Amino acid sequence: MTAAITINSRFQSNIDSLRGLACFMLVLYHVIGSTLEYGLKIENGFLRELNDIFIYVRMPLFGLLAGFVYGLRSVSANYHNFVTKKARRLLLPMLSVGTLFAITQWLVPASNSEENLFLIHILPVGHYWFIESLFLIFLFVALIEKLFFSISNNAKPYWLILLVIMTSIYILGVNIKYFSIEGAFYLLPFFLIGCLFSRFRIDFSLLIKITLTCFCSLIVSHLFFSEFAEMLERANRVFISLLVCILLYVFNFKSKTFSAIGRFSYSIFLFHVFFTAATRIVSHKLGIENTSLIIFTSLFTGILGPIIIEFVFNKNKYSDFIFFGNKLSSN
């Protein structure tokens, strides 16, 4: 138990740093753009390659941290209360901020994105798919734990088996985009790894075993899935991402700058796209074409803007409830 507490405390101390790192990569992702139709529409070069490489870290790291925080607490006996709380904290901001984002994109010229307003949130809106997926993961994992697994260290083998099963299902393919079910299967392996790190005694030998398993699985995937491009792509994504997340855990990543950013990770996640898009549009309107300058200012506003929004909205209990899902009585 002492070893478990030591490991958990060591990793918990850099949660904010890792959240800040994930936020930075997410903001940069939307500044540069996922494809040539979005963001700054950068076709090639260092920034394009860097943005593409970060796909192995951005959302997997958010998923791992969510699982880690979940694993720090035992599941409440009242499943209904747990679901209600998660719906308020996740779905309410997704519906309010996500809907505002979709309408803004639909109304504002040069926002370079189109949303189907008739299927809004049935088909996920932008990066808010993560919130919808995370809600499904909480429902699933909490129910599995309540019905089958105890929180004792003896349950660790069952969590490992669940990790293998969920990873295999994702690689085989779950093409259900509605309600972000596909995204939930993508994030589940990272969420479960986070749970393992925080809830159980993870010694160095087990870390080595997990790392070697991921590495060997990646090699096997290239040997047997080479003729199945989509399956190979999913295998690459999940195993490389797991390796990167494990390395960040082992090396205990810390940064004062990223830690300061990470304390506002939820507001940055929710609101950064409004500021990055506005900065890009205004810069072009003013005739500013220097890519480096636009990236810097967009990163700055995409991080600072949501922090200001959080301070302002937290002062009113209704805006705090609607946009951040906090209790009405909290203020």
Secondary structure, 3 states (H helix, E strand, C coil): CHHHHHHHHHHHCCHHHHHHHHHHHHHHHHHHCCCCCCCCCCCCCHHHHHHHHHHHCHHHHHHHHHHHHHHCCCCCCCHHHHHHHHHHHHHHHHHHHHHHHHHHHHHCCCCCCCCCHHHECCECCHHHHHHHHHHHHHHHHHHHHHHCCCCCHHHHHHHHHHHHHHHHHHHHCCCCCHHHHHHHHHHHHHHHHHHHHHHCCCCHHHHHHHHHHHHHHHHHHHHHCCCCHHHHHHHHHHHHHHHHHHHHHHCCCCCHHHHHHHCCHHHHHHHHHHHHHHHHHHHHHCCCCCHHHHHHHHHHHHHHHHHHHHHHHHCCHHHHHHHHCCCHHHC
